[in-house]
Amino acid sequence: MSVQRKRHSAQFKFEMALEAIKNDQTINQLASEHGVHPSQVSQWKRQLLDEGATIFNASAAQQLRHSEVLQAELYEQIGRLKMELEWLKKKAARFGRGAASDD
């Protein structure tokens, strides 16, 4: 018989970590109130403190992803245009030689 693990939402984890940072209650008190292990609360608190600054960098990361997508599209378009140019050069050369031999 297996025991199902509890899955907590991101909002719940954030609220627990925020309460732990406030230091209104000890981590053990918070954990027992909400039915989670104290080490889990400590882990969520540490994660919030470590990765909290990335929240404010989200716009920079989004701009970087947008520029990478735009760059990939432009390189794709350049490649397509190069292929079309080569094809047109071959066709034009064939017509140019054919016209010269008709004289």
Secondary structure, 3 states (H helix, E strand, C coil): CCCCCCCCCHHHHHHHHHHHHHCCCCHHHHHHHHCCCHHHHHHHHHHHHHHHHHHCCHHHHHHHHHHHHHHHHHHHHHHHHHHHHHHHHHHHHHHHHHHHHHC
